[in-house]
Amino acid sequence: MKMTTDLQIIEKYFPNLTELQTAQLKELKPLYEEWNAQINVISRKDIEQLYERHVLHSLSIAKFMDFKPGTQLMDLGCGGGFPGIPLAILFPEVSFTMIDSIGKKIKVVQEVTEALGLTNVQAYHMRAEKVKDRFDFVITRAVAPMTDLVKWTRKKYATEQRHVLENGIIALKGGDLNQELASWGKRKTLVNLSDYFEESFFETKKIVHVPVKG
């Protein structure tokens, strides 16, 4: 069955999923196919490779960081729900605030969240600058240059540190980041996703952590 085949790439790298997590992850494909037919939230060529290019890509953050229960995360520019929704499935005791400036994408996030029964996700149609809460980390996927991400979120971090890595931005990015990240020097952490996953899609993909003071 095709759906099981899709999920195998997730189970390959995350073998300890609960029955509920497996069921929720299985639901992602039909849910996004349904919504993509109405609102183009994922490119047509990517929807068939949803689990590799969107779900597993999102879950690379879980390979990089094991978030503690009670952690507060903001998914900045979440689009149709990545990386936040797959991570919310994996971390049910972590709180996700998902924001995007495009209302129809937030509607998809809200509907998918409800269909999956996720109680740890809130989604809002708004810009980052308008968010009043404070977070341990801001997660994001190829939304903007790091300087902009820092500027938009500078006063939105908790002062308490729950993790070894300082509170700040965890971003999924691709390509040559030397110039973009030059000003952070040794304060940044950069990992190639090919260290985690063997599929060719991840050869140029990276995860970056930059600390940001609250």
N, C-alpha and C positions, 0 to 999 in steps of 0.2 A: 504494500500500500504506500502511495507516494508520500503521505504525511509522515509516516514512520521514517521513511528514508530521509526526509528533510530534517527530522529531529536527531538523527544519528550523529550529525556533526556537532550538535550541542552535547549529547550524552558522551561523545568521545572525549570531550575536555571537561565536562562536569558530570562525572559518573555517579555522584551522590545526591541527585535530585530526589525530592520527595514525590509521592504519587500526585499530590496537588500541584506541585511545580511542573511536573511533566504534563499534566492535563492542561494547565494554563498555557504552557509553551506550545502545545499542540493546537490550541485554539487560535493562536496568533495568525497563522496562515489564512484560514477561512475568514477571519474577521477583517484582515487587511485587504484580502481580495474583494470582499463585499464593499468596503469603504472606498477602495481605489476605483471601483467601477463608478462611484458617485463623485468623488473628489480625488484628484490625482495627488496623493500624499507621498507616494513612492514611485520612482520612475518605472515605466512599464517593463523595461528589461530587467530591473532588479527584483520585481515582485516574485519571479520564479526562483530567485536565489535569496529569498528573504532571510532564511536562517543563517546563511553564511555572511552575507553582506550587511545585514542590519542587526539580527539578534546576536550572533556570535561576536560581531564587531562591538556591539554595546557591552556585552558581557566580558570583554577584555579588561574593562575597568575592575571587575571582580577578581581577575588574576593579579592585577596591580595592587589592589587595596581590599582588605577584608573589613568592611564597615561594621563598627560595633553597634549593638542594639541602642536605639535612641538617637542615632546620628541623624542630623538634619541636612538634607541635600536639596539644592536647587538645580533643575535641569533647564539651562538657559538656551532659548531657541530650540525647543524640543521637537518642532515639526510635528509629525504624526505620532511621536511617542518614543523616539530613540535619542539617547540611550536609556531614558528613565524607566519605561515600562518593563523591558526585560530585567533590569536591575531590581525593580520593585518586586518582581516575582521571586528573584533569588534572595532578596533581603526583606522579608516581610516585617521585620521589626525596625526597619529604617524608614524615615519619613521623607517623601519626595514631593517637592513643590515644582510643578512643571509649568513653564511660561513660554509663550510665543506671541509675537505681534500680529500673527495671522489668525483670525477668529475661527475659520473653518478647520484649521489644523487642530486647534484646541478642542473643538467639538468632537473630532475623531478620537482624540486622547480621552476625553470624558466618556464617550460611548464605549471604547475598548476597555477602559478601566472598569466601568460598570459591568460589562459583559463578563469580564474575568473575575469579578468579585474582589478586586483589590481595594483594601480599606486604607492603605498607606500612601495613597496618591491624591493630590489636589492639583487641578489644572486651571490656569487662569490666562485669559486673553489680555496681556499687558506687556509693557516693556520692562526690562530689568531695573531701570532707574526708578521705577515706581514701586518696587517691592519694598515693604517695610520690615519684613522679618530678617533674622540673622541665621546664618548657616555655617556648618562645619566646612562643607565644600560646595563649590559650584561645578557641576559636570556639564560638558557640552561637546558637540560633535561638529567640527569644521564650520563653525558659525561665523567667526571673524578673527582678525589678527589678535595676538595675545595682548597687545597694548590696549586695544579697544575693550577686550574682555575684562581686563583689570580696571580700566576707567569706569566701566558700567557697574562694576560690582564692589568697588573699593570699600564702601562702608556697610557691607552686608555680611560680615563674618563674625562668628561668635568669638569671644575672647578666651573662652575655655578651650583647651586642647584635649581632644579625646584620643588622638592617634599619634603614632610616632612621626608621621609626616605632618608638617604645619598646615593649619587651615589655609585653604586657597583654592585655586582652579585646577581641575583635572580635565584635560581636553584631549579628545581624539583628533588627530591631525594626520596629514600625509605630505610626502615630498620633502624637499630640502628646507629645513627650519632654522638653519644657522643664522641667517640675517634676522629673522623674526625674533629669535630668542637670545640674540647676542647680549642684550643689556642685562639679562638675568645671570649670566656667568655660571658659577658653581651653585647658585641657589636653586636652580631648576633641577628636576629629575626627568630624564628622557629615556624611554624604553621602546625598542623596536617590537612591534607585535609579532614579528616572525620568531621572536624568542618564545612566544607562547603557542603559536599556531603554525602548522606546516603548509597550509593552503597558500597558493600563489597570490591570491587576493591581498594577503597581509604583508607582502614583501616590502611595500613602500609605506605601510601604515605605522603610525607611532602614537604613543600616549605620553603626554607631558603634564607634569605637576609644577605649578609655580605658586610659592607662598604669597599670600596677600594679607596685610594687616587689617584688622577689623576697623 
